[in-house]
Every structure is written in C-alpha cells, then in structure tokens.
Amino acid sequence: MDTAAPCQVLNMLKDSGSGPKGGFLLVDLRRNDHDHDVIVDACNMGQGGTIRGSINLPAQSLYHSIPTLYSSSRGRGNRAAGWFADYIVDQDDSEMRSVILQGGINGWVAAGEEYIQWMDGYDATKWSQG
C-alpha cells in the first residue's frame, strides 16, 4: 500500500490553499471526530481536531466485502485504504490511488506546530493525554 509522509500531505495542502481541492481527498476514518454528540462547538471537536479540509467517513461505516473479525482502531487506515484500492482496481481506474498518511493523525500532531496549524478544532489537551 502506498503511503504519504506528513510533509507530503502538508505540501499538498499548502499548494491547494485552505484545504483539499481537485486533486486529492483526505478522509478521517475515526468515528468520533465529526459525531454531533461529541462536538461541543465548531471549534472544539471531541477527539482533538482533524486535518483541515478532510471529510469524516468512519471506518465502521464502510461496506466490507470480507467480514471484519475485530474493529479496533489499530490498522483501520490500512484496511480502509486496501478496500478502496480494491475498488479502484475493480473500476479499472489507472489514475486514482489510495494512499495512507504515515503515522496517521497521531503522527501529524507529533510532527509539530506547522502541522497543527492545518487542523480544525485542535485541542492540545486531547493529545497530551495517555
């Protein structure tokens, strides 16, 4: 599976202005980030924020062609990217790719302030816990 380093995604965001446009789509697979029961207000998301311009499509909501034996967050990005890569192949699309953000959202936050500036609803207290 192809991966993109946080710096590659950051450069794509910078090149596109305030968020993804045209050439790429960022998908946040976490369940609670955009959940209306968890959002306190527009600037305080329950899971500490999300990369600007991303859409929330919880991994649990994706159609599975192969039964999932467990649903822990560990590896959900790889699984979902694999499902989408299979779909791309089935559609015989040679231009689209499914790519995983190296380190996920945790790696993005750990990369520092320059990356955090590209998050909506960032809450440092959510990232400093455990």
C-alpha positions, 0 to 999 in steps of 0.5 A: 500500500502506498503511503504519504509522509506528513510533509507530503500531505502538508505540501499538498495542502499548502499548494491547494490553499485552505484545504483539499481541492481537485486533486486529492481527498483526505478522509478521517476514518475515526468515528468520533471526530465529526459525531454531533454528540461529541462536538461541543462547538465548531471549534472544539471537536471531541477527539482533538481536531482533524486535518483541515479540509478532510471529510469524516467517513468512519471506518465502521461505516464502510461496506466490507466485502470480507467480514471484519473479525475485530474493529479496533482502531489499530490498522483501520487506515490500512484496511480502509485504504486496501478496500478502496484500492480494491475498488479502484482496481475493480473500476479499472481506474489507472489514475486514482490511488489510495494512499495512507498518511504515515503515522496517521493523525497521531503522527501529524500532531507529533510532527509539530506546530506547522502541522497543527496549524492545518487542523480544525478544532485542535485541542492540545489537551486531547493529545497530551493525554495517555 
